[in-house]
Amino acid sequence: MKRDLSKFRIIGESQAMLELADRVYAAAEHWDAVLLTGERGTGKELLARAIHRLGPAKGGKFVVVDCASLHPATAESSLFGHERGSFTGAVKRHIGFLESAHEGSAFLDEVSSLPLDLQGCFLRFLEEGSFTRVGAAKAIQTQTRVVAASNRDMKRDIAAGRFLPDLFDRLNVLRIETPPLRRREDDILLLFRHFMNPGGAERLTKEAAEFLLHYPFPGNVRELKNLCRRLSVFHAKGEITPEMLKCNLDHGSERESPLPIVLAGKECYKKPQKIPR
């Protein structure tokens, strides 16, 4: 049976996406922790929401924890909550992310950014299924589906002492890698039609379509979506040419410079080369 992720706003018919759908459906049935890895812009939060809605936690809340934005001074309180009077400024009890996700799912986006001194507390939560609010004496038992995501090399973070290996092992139970757009050539024009305004895709010239198929999209689906929005706003009429595409791509991000090459008589782009700093 063909597994379809389109109802979760995840578009794709390539072999890579069919394999991804199989893994998502298989993992979603269980309470085990799921670790989503892959490059930025590949839709990891959408996949986490799909796992939540397909699994046993679908009746509860889906709580997003942006680990990269947690302030070191308040990270423990944000994640686990605190009791009134537990520290200066704690004028009332605060319910943390994990307690809010009881019988639901907690999505830890960019889990690699979780403060090191908090990783041990989170590891205990995964091992015991309980946590203690800051300033409380009694632990709280909870059942929360944990889905974590990272676009970094977590083993490199472990080697550098930035991430606890035991925590990685606990999160890395059901691992799913999100494929980059360059491995989904069959989906590029499909996604282009999906993101463009009605009729917009018909304005794409043959040469422009060929350009899209050979561009590496370092920003993945998010970059393609942004490109389509710019074309819809700034070039609402007329043909869409390769030159128009080049002018509206995210060349400036991460100081990368796409270098033109000639393929089958048409100019396209090869993988970006880093500009020396």
Secondary structure, DSSP 4 states (H G I P E B T S, - for coil): -----GGGT----SHHHHHHHHHHHHHHTS-S-EEEE--TTS-HHHHHHHHHHHSTTTTS-EEEEEGGG--TTTHHHHHH-B-TTSSTT--S-B--HHHHTTTSEEEEETGGGS-HHHHHHHHHHHHHSEE--BT-SS-EE---EEEEEESS-HHHHHHTTSS-HHHHHHH-SEEEEPPPGGG-HHHHHHHHHHHSPTTSGGGB-HHHHHHHHH---TTHHHHHHHHHHHHHHH--SS-B-HHHHHHTS-TTGGGEE--EEEETTEEEE---EEPP-
